[in-house]
Amino acid sequence: MWRVLEVHWRFALLWMRLNGMVGCTGWPPRWSKARMRRSCATMFLVTIVRAALCTTSVRFVWQSLNDAHDESNYRNSLFMADFFSKNVGMTLAQLAMLRHSRRLSLLVRALLLQSYSFPDSRRKCAARSVVILLFGAFSMVYTFVSVKFMICGGSWNGAVFFIADLIPVLALSISQDSFIHVVCASVDFMTSIADGVQEHMNALPHAYARTATPRNPAPAACGQQDDSPVQGLRTLRMRYQCVQDAVHLTNCLYGPYNVLSNTITMIESVVCLYAGMAGNIDFQEEIWNLTLGIALTTKILFICVIGEEMHAESSRIRTALQTAIAHHPDHNLQMKAEIIRFIHQTQMQEIKFVAVDPCYYDLSTFKKVIASILTYIVVLAQFSPLFPH
């Protein structure tokens, strides 16, 4: 399963490179000035092509809106607003990701190094891995359905519209998959750290006997058993710091991109869900719009669940440390000092992934996303009768 996920991660970065979103190449990715210049040129060409396609599509849709005066105009105008937001958002996302290409390559290389250095931290949750692969397969399904609608349309203008709509959806969806891989790798590494801390804390009563500490103890030799629990806990604390640094870098890299992708995804989800529930279109189109809206919403909610899992693992580490120092206050001074440092580190450096500042990917954002989507669907339904007037 890990190899399949690694191939999917590699494909996501390759697609981002072909769309001019990152200036690195190879696997593990390496940044270079030459590759950066080529990515800038690619982004410029892709933007020009999309601008030409969008101009043609806008003229076609605007003409169809003027020719038809029925209830479908309201739905088509919503699709037009969604189409415009996706193309503008993709251009801004390209600029945001291209700016941090060098840091992105370093982050991916660091996470891969952690995964290969600690094989026990690779994708502990099989269900989560299956969901990630399903999100990757969704991009292919969306491409197939778009091509089908494009062929059934039978007109050149309709084909141009579907192509101009397909490119930003695939680019944003696949780049969002790369962010999911980064988040999942960090969560898996944090889970392995939490398991290690729990094992150390459970073994403390057996490692230290309740004996009086001498006033002037002799220095312990290197590798002595009394120091091994302290060294093991210190190693876990350093690994915790590595995860914290990786999450901080991820927030810096994907912060602007998450604002754009989440906004675009929510707009598209609201439009698709409303179009699927409003009726007045073909049954197959209704089913496809509902499926697309549910899939886009599920991806955001899935990231929120993973972010909440990261917070839960960090809390599990803090709880294990506090329980150990409360139930066994007679540890030696070195172990007690190391536990206190670890507790202070978990309290001062809370690990969370930023969705839209100041919101994080957690259960509170999960509830806000659902409430916002339902609210906007109700608002669109209320304004629908007023549109013809």
ChimeraX attribute file (.defattr): number of C-alpha atoms within 10 A of each C-alpha:
attribute: neighborCount
match mode: 1-to-1
recipient: residues
	/A:1	11
	/A:2	13
	/A:3	8
	/A:4	11
	/A:5	17
	/A:6	13
	/A:7	11
	/A:8	20
	/A:9	23
	/A:10	17
	/A:11	17
	/A:12	22
	/A:13	24
	/A:14	21
	/A:15	17
	/A:16	24
	/A:17	22
	/A:18	17
	/A:19	21
	/A:20	28
	/A:21	29
	/A:22	31
	/A:23	28
	/A:24	27
	/A:25	16
	/A:26	11
	/A:27	14
	/A:28	14
	/A:29	21
	/A:30	17
	/A:31	18
	/A:32	13
	/A:33	11
	/A:34	11
	/A:35	17
	/A:36	22
	/A:37	13
	/A:38	17
	/A:39	24
	/A:40	21
	/A:41	13
	/A:42	17
	/A:43	22
	/A:44	15
	/A:45	14
	/A:46	17
	/A:47	19
	/A:48	12
	/A:49	12
	/A:50	19
	/A:51	15
	/A:52	13
	/A:53	18
	/A:54	20
	/A:55	13
	/A:56	16
	/A:57	23
	/A:58	16
	/A:59	12
	/A:60	15
	/A:61	19
	/A:62	13
	/A:63	11
	/A:64	13
	/A:65	16
	/A:66	9
	/A:67	10
	/A:68	10
	/A:69	11
	/A:70	10
	/A:71	13
	/A:72	14
	/A:73	19
	/A:74	20
	/A:75	19
	/A:76	17
	/A:77	14
	/A:78	19
	/A:79	18
	/A:80	16
	/A:81	13
	/A:82	21
	/A:83	25
	/A:84	14
	/A:85	18
	/A:86	26
	/A:87	22
	/A:88	16
	/A:89	20
	/A:90	22
	/A:91	18
	/A:92	16
	/A:93	23
	/A:94	23
	/A:95	18
	/A:96	20
	/A:97	23
	/A:98	23
	/A:99	17
	/A:100	16
	/A:101	23
	/A:102	20
	/A:103	16
	/A:104	24
	/A:105	21
	/A:106	17
	/A:107	20
	/A:108	23
	/A:109	16
	/A:110	14
	/A:111	19
	/A:112	17
	/A:113	12
	/A:114	19
	/A:115	19
	/A:116	11
	/A:117	10
	/A:118	12
	/A:119	11
	/A:120	13
	/A:121	19
	/A:122	21
	/A:123	21
	/A:124	17
	/A:125	10
	/A:126	11
	/A:127	9
	/A:128	14
	/A:129	17
	/A:130	13
	/A:131	13
	/A:132	20
	/A:133	15
	/A:134	11
	/A:135	20
	/A:136	20
	/A:137	12
	/A:138	18
	/A:139	16
	/A:140	12
	/A:141	12
	/A:142	16
	/A:143	16
	/A:144	12
	/A:145	12
	/A:146	17
	/A:147	16
	/A:148	11
	/A:149	14
	/A:150	19
	/A:151	14
	/A:152	11
	/A:153	13
	/A:154	10
	/A:155	10
	/A:156	10
	/A:157	18
	/A:158	19
	/A:159	19
	/A:160	19
	/A:161	20
	/A:162	20
	/A:163	19
	/A:164	23
	/A:165	21
	/A:166	19
	/A:167	17
	/A:168	21
	/A:169	21
	/A:170	18
	/A:171	21
	/A:172	22
	/A:173	20
	/A:174	24
	/A:175	23
	/A:176	22
	/A:177	22
	/A:178	20
	/A:179	20
	/A:180	20
	/A:181	20
	/A:182	19
	/A:183	20
	/A:184	24
	/A:185	22
	/A:186	26
	/A:187	27
	/A:188	22
	/A:189	25
	/A:190	27
	/A:191	24
	/A:192	20
	/A:193	23
	/A:194	22
	/A:195	15
	/A:196	16
	/A:197	21
	/A:198	17
	/A:199	12
	/A:200	20
	/A:201	23
	/A:202	13
	/A:203	12
	/A:204	15
	/A:205	15
	/A:206	8
	/A:207	15
	/A:208	15
	/A:209	11
	/A:210	10
	/A:211	9
	/A:212	8
	/A:213	11
	/A:214	7
	/A:215	6
	/A:216	6
	/A:217	7
	/A:218	7
	/A:219	6
	/A:220	10
	/A:221	9
	/A:222	9
	/A:223	9
	/A:224	8
	/A:225	11
	/A:226	16
	/A:227	15
	/A:228	13
	/A:229	18
	/A:230	19
	/A:231	15
	/A:232	14
	/A:233	20
	/A:234	17
	/A:235	13
	/A:236	20
	/A:237	21
	/A:238	13
	/A:239	17
	/A:240	23
	/A:241	17
	/A:242	18
	/A:243	21
	/A:244	19
	/A:245	15
	/A:246	21
	/A:247	21
	/A:248	16
	/A:249	16
	/A:250	21
	/A:251	18
	/A:252	16
	/A:253	22
	/A:254	22
	/A:255	18
	/A:256	19
	/A:257	26
	/A:258	20
	/A:259	16
	/A:260	22
	/A:261	23
	/A:262	20
	/A:263	16
	/A:264	21
	/A:265	22
	/A:266	21
	/A:267	21
	/A:268	25
	/A:269	25
	/A:270	26
	/A:271	24
	/A:272	28
	/A:273	23
	/A:274	24
	/A:275	27
	/A:276	23
	/A:277	15
	/A:278	15
	/A:279	13
	/A:280	12
	/A:281	13
	/A:282	10
	/A:283	11
	/A:284	10
	/A:285	15
	/A:286	20
	/A:287	16
	/A:288	18
	/A:289	21
	/A:290	20
	/A:291	16
	/A:292	19
	/A:293	23
	/A:294	15
	/A:295	15
	/A:296	20
	/A:297	21
	/A:298	15
	/A:299	20
	/A:300	22
	/A:301	20
	/A:302	18
	/A:303	22
	/A:304	23
	/A:305	17
	/A:306	22
	/A:307	25
	/A:308	22
	/A:309	21
	/A:310	26
	/A:311	19
	/A:312	16
	/A:313	20
	/A:314	23
	/A:315	17
	/A:316	17
	/A:317	23
	/A:318	20
	/A:319	13
	/A:320	21
	/A:321	21
	/A:322	17
	/A:323	12
	/A:324	19
	/A:325	16
	/A:326	10
	/A:327	9
	/A:328	15
	/A:329	11
	/A:330	17
	/A:331	19
	/A:332	16
	/A:333	11
	/A:334	14
	/A:335	21
	/A:336	18
	/A:337	13
	/A:338	17
	/A:339	23
	/A:340	15
	/A:341	14
	/A:342	22
	/A:343	18
	/A:344	12
	/A:345	15
	/A:346	19
	/A:347	13
	/A:348	8
	/A:349	14
	/A:350	12
	/A:351	23
	/A:352	21
	/A:353	25
	/A:354	22
	/A:355	25
	/A:356	17
	/A:357	12
	/A:358	6
	/A:359	13
	/A:360	17
	/A:361	24
	/A:362	23
	/A:363	17
	/A:364	12
	/A:365	20
	/A:366	18
	/A:367	12
	/A:368	12
	/A:369	18
	/A:370	15
	/A:371	11
	/A:372	13
	/A:373	19
	/A:374	14
	/A:375	13
	/A:376	16
	/A:377	19
	/A:378	13
	/A:379	11
	/A:380	17
	/A:381	15
	/A:382	11
	/A:383	11
	/A:384	14
	/A:385	11
	/A:386	9
	/A:387	11
	/A:388	11
	/A:389	4
